[in-house]
Structures are given as C-alpha cells and as structure tokens.
Amino acid sequence: MIHSACVSRRDSNAASPQPSARAGEIAAQQKLGHQYYQGSGVAQDYVLAAHWFQMAAAQGLAGAQFNLGLMYYHGRGLPLDYVQAAAWYQLAAEQGHTDAQINLASMYSHGEGVAQYDAEAARLCTLAADSGNVGAQFNIGLMYANGKGVGKDQVKAHMWLSIAIASGFKRAIEKRDYIALNMTNDEIQEAHRLALEWQVERL
C-alpha cells in the first residue's frame, strides 16, 4: 500500500517566519517547522521542526497534524510511536487531509498503532481517492482486486486503476492490465465507463 512520506508545507519564499511564529501565527509556525525539517535557510533540526509543528497542530492545522504523524511514525525529532502517529493522522484525516487518510489507511491495513481493520483502511482510501489522491486511487484499486476490506470486484479495481493511470500514476498500468486478463470485454467496457463518469463528475 502506498504511504505518503512528504511533509505538508506552505510557500517558503517570504521573509523569516520566526517573529510571526512566536506571536502565534499558525501559517508561520507551519512554515518554520518545515524550514527546520528541510534545513531550508536554517540548520536542519527535527526537534525544532516538531516543536513548531506541534504549535500549529494544537491550533488545528491539518497539515501540521499530518507532519507530526509522519515524525512520530518515522521517529524523527520525536520518539517512534505508532499510536501517536495514528492519533495525529486521525485528526488530520478528519479534516480531509488526503495524505493523512492514506497513511492512516496503511496503518489500519498493517495493524500499526491501531487494531488491524481492513474495512476502515478501505473507507479511508476511498475518501482520499474520491478527493483526487492518486496514491489512494491505486491503493483502493488493489484492495478491490484482492477483496481486502471490500468485496472483490474486478470492475471497480480496473476503474480505480484506470483513474490513477489517467492522473499520471504509471505503476498502475501493469496491475490494471493483469486484472483485465481475467475480465470479459463487457466488464472492461463497464470499468472504462465508470472511470470516465467519475472523471466527468469532477470537471
């Protein structure tokens, strides 16, 4: 299952955000956290990155909540703690942060920090896929192909993999073509119809 490993960021072209961050400005706190995480204009420091992400996350910023989840998951600047990672991903996922949704889905799929629960993994992947997250589109396609967390459905698997391919996710081509070997022409046409319908609805 695809797992997002990049921190959420804000534009970093403006002047130093430190004064605004110290004054409690949420966007500046997120930006400063990102600068420390990447070592952009400052010495890289995961501990300080975590501090500023915590400040922004405490004010409800989904991107900062996701970043904390990522740092707990990998043990960067914070102790490696899957329970805390899942908790922060959950907060961001509830606000519609699609990378948090797919990372939390991965944790449910593997039972990391949460009870293993394929149906919840599929639900989260579907939310992110419907919002246009290409990694989630690939993941839910595979879940339908394997009947993991959802009923096995080759038409829906083909549909989601086709959507991922149309979004530029070339890794899905081989998977979709393999699935198609065991589908009828009518099933393939139905999958193409559903994929096109999904795309048109989001124009």
C-alpha positions as CSV (number, residue, x, y, z in Angstrom):
1,M,0.0,0.0,0.0
2,I,1.3,3.5,-1.0
3,H,2.3,5.5,2.1
4,S,2.9,9.3,1.8
5,A,6.3,10.3,3.2
6,C,6.5,14.0,2.4
7,V,5.8,16.8,5.0
8,S,3.0,19.2,4.2
9,R,4.3,22.6,3.5
10,R,3.5,26.3,2.9
11,D,5.2,28.7,0.5
12,S,8.7,29.4,1.8
13,N,9.7,32.4,-0.4
14,A,8.8,35.1,2.1
15,A,10.9,36.6,4.9
16,S,11.8,34.6,8.1
17,P,8.6,33.5,9.8
18,Q,10.1,33.4,13.3
19,P,8.6,36.6,14.7
20,S,5.2,35.7,13.4
21,A,5.5,32.1,14.6
22,R,6.5,33.2,18.1
23,A,3.5,35.6,18.0
24,G,1.2,32.5,17.4
25,E,0.5,32.9,13.7
26,I,-0.4,29.4,12.6
27,A,0.9,29.6,9.0
28,A,4.2,31.0,10.2
29,Q,4.5,28.1,12.7
30,Q,3.9,25.6,10.0
31,K,6.4,27.3,7.7
32,L,9.1,27.5,10.3
33,G,8.6,23.8,11.2
34,H,9.0,23.0,7.5
35,Q,12.2,25.0,7.3
36,Y,13.7,23.2,10.2
37,Y,12.6,19.9,8.9
38,Q,14.2,20.5,5.5
39,G,17.1,22.6,6.6
40,S,15.9,25.4,4.4
41,G,17.6,28.7,5.4
42,V,18.3,27.2,8.8
43,A,20.3,24.3,10.2
44,Q,18.2,21.1,9.9
45,D,16.7,20.3,13.3
46,Y,14.0,17.7,13.6
47,V,13.4,18.5,17.2
48,L,12.7,22.2,16.5
49,A,10.6,21.2,13.4
50,A,8.5,19.0,15.7
51,H,8.1,21.9,18.2
52,W,6.7,24.3,15.6
53,F,4.5,21.7,14.0
54,Q,3.1,20.9,17.5
55,M,2.3,24.6,17.9
56,A,0.4,24.8,14.7
57,A,-1.2,21.4,15.2
58,A,-2.5,22.5,18.6
59,Q,-4.4,25.3,16.7
60,G,-6.0,22.7,14.4
61,L,-3.9,23.0,11.3
62,A,-4.4,19.7,9.4
63,G,-1.0,19.9,7.6
64,A,0.8,20.3,10.9
65,Q,-1.1,17.4,12.4
66,F,-0.1,15.3,9.4
67,N,3.5,16.3,9.8
68,L,3.5,15.2,13.5
69,G,2.0,11.9,12.5
70,L,4.8,11.5,10.0
71,M,7.5,12.4,12.5
72,Y,6.1,10.0,15.1
73,Y,5.8,7.3,12.5
74,H,9.5,7.6,11.5
75,G,10.9,8.7,14.8
76,R,12.3,12.0,13.5
77,G,12.6,14.6,16.2
78,L,10.1,12.7,18.3
79,P,10.1,9.1,19.7
80,L,9.0,6.5,17.3
81,D,5.4,5.9,18.4
82,Y,2.8,4.4,16.1
83,V,-0.1,5.1,18.5
84,Q,0.8,8.8,18.5
85,A,1.3,8.8,14.7
86,A,-2.1,7.2,14.2
87,A,-3.7,9.8,16.5
88,W,-2.3,12.7,14.7
89,Y,-3.1,11.3,11.3
90,Q,-6.7,10.7,12.5
91,L,-7.1,14.4,13.4
92,A,-5.8,15.5,10.0
93,A,-7.8,12.8,8.2
94,E,-11.0,14.1,9.8
95,Q,-10.3,17.5,8.2
96,G,-10.0,15.9,4.8
97,H,-6.1,15.8,4.5
98,T,-5.8,13.0,1.9
99,D,-2.2,12.1,2.7
100,A,-3.2,11.6,6.3
101,Q,-6.1,9.4,5.1
102,I,-3.9,7.1,3.1
103,N,-1.2,6.9,5.8
104,L,-3.8,6.1,8.4
105,A,-5.3,3.6,6.0
106,S,-1.9,1.9,5.7
107,M,-1.7,1.7,9.5
108,Y,-5.1,0.1,9.7
109,S,-4.1,-2.3,7.0
110,H,-0.9,-3.4,8.8
111,G,-2.2,-3.0,12.4
112,E,0.4,-0.3,13.3
113,G,-0.7,1.7,16.3
114,V,-4.3,0.7,15.8
115,A,-6.2,-2.6,15.6
116,Q,-5.8,-4.2,12.1
117,Y,-9.0,-3.3,10.3
118,D,-9.1,-3.7,6.5
119,A,-12.6,-2.2,6.2
120,E,-11.5,1.1,7.8
121,A,-8.4,1.1,5.6
122,A,-10.7,0.8,2.5
123,R,-13.0,3.5,3.8
124,L,-10.1,6.0,4.3
125,C,-8.6,5.1,0.9
126,T,-11.9,5.7,-0.8
127,L,-12.3,9.1,0.9
128,A,-8.8,10.1,-0.3
129,A,-9.3,8.6,-3.8
130,D,-12.6,10.4,-4.3
131,S,-10.8,13.6,-3.4
132,G,-8.2,13.0,-6.1
133,N,-5.3,11.5,-4.3
134,V,-3.6,9.3,-6.9
135,G,-1.9,7.1,-4.4
136,A,-5.2,6.3,-2.7
137,Q,-6.7,5.6,-6.2
138,F,-4.0,3.0,-6.7
139,N,-4.4,1.5,-3.2
140,I,-8.2,1.1,-3.4
141,G,-7.9,-0.4,-6.9
142,L,-5.6,-3.1,-5.4
143,M,-8.0,-3.6,-2.5
144,Y,-10.9,-4.3,-4.9
145,A,-8.7,-6.6,-6.9
146,N,-7.8,-8.6,-3.8
147,G,-11.0,-8.3,-1.9
148,K,-9.2,-6.7,1.0
149,G,-11.6,-4.6,3.2
150,V,-14.1,-4.5,0.4
151,G,-15.9,-7.2,-1.7
152,K,-13.7,-8.4,-4.5
153,D,-14.7,-6.5,-7.6
154,Q,-12.6,-6.6,-10.8
155,V,-14.7,-3.9,-12.5
156,K,-14.1,-1.4,-9.6
157,A,-10.4,-2.4,-9.4
158,H,-10.0,-1.7,-13.1
159,M,-11.9,1.5,-12.8
160,W,-9.8,2.9,-9.9
161,L,-6.5,1.8,-11.5
162,S,-7.6,3.5,-14.8
163,I,-8.3,6.7,-12.9
164,A,-4.9,6.5,-11.2
165,I,-3.3,6.0,-14.7
166,A,-5.1,9.0,-16.1
167,S,-3.7,11.0,-13.2
168,G,-0.2,10.0,-14.2
169,F,0.4,7.0,-11.9
170,K,2.1,4.8,-14.4
171,R,2.8,2.0,-11.9
172,A,-0.9,1.1,-12.1
173,I,-0.7,0.1,-15.8
174,E,0.8,-3.3,-15.2
175,K,-1.7,-4.0,-12.4
176,R,-4.7,-3.0,-14.4
177,D,-3.6,-4.9,-17.5
178,Y,-3.1,-8.0,-15.4
179,I,-6.5,-7.7,-13.9
180,A,-8.0,-7.2,-17.4
181,L,-6.7,-10.7,-18.5
182,N,-9.5,-12.2,-16.3
183,M,-12.3,-9.8,-17.3
184,T,-14.8,-10.0,-20.1
185,N,-14.9,-7.3,-22.8
186,D,-18.2,-6.1,-21.3
187,E,-16.6,-5.8,-17.8
188,I,-13.7,-3.9,-19.2
189,Q,-16.1,-1.5,-21.0
190,E,-18.1,-1.0,-17.8
191,A,-14.9,-0.2,-15.9
192,H,-14.0,2.4,-18.6
193,R,-17.5,3.8,-18.4
194,L,-17.3,4.2,-14.6
195,A,-13.9,5.7,-14.7
196,L,-15.0,8.3,-17.3
197,E,-18.1,9.0,-15.3
198,W,-16.0,9.7,-12.2
199,Q,-13.7,12.0,-14.1
200,V,-16.6,13.9,-15.8
201,E,-18.3,14.5,-12.4
202,R,-15.2,16.2,-11.1
203,L,-14.6,18.6,-14.1
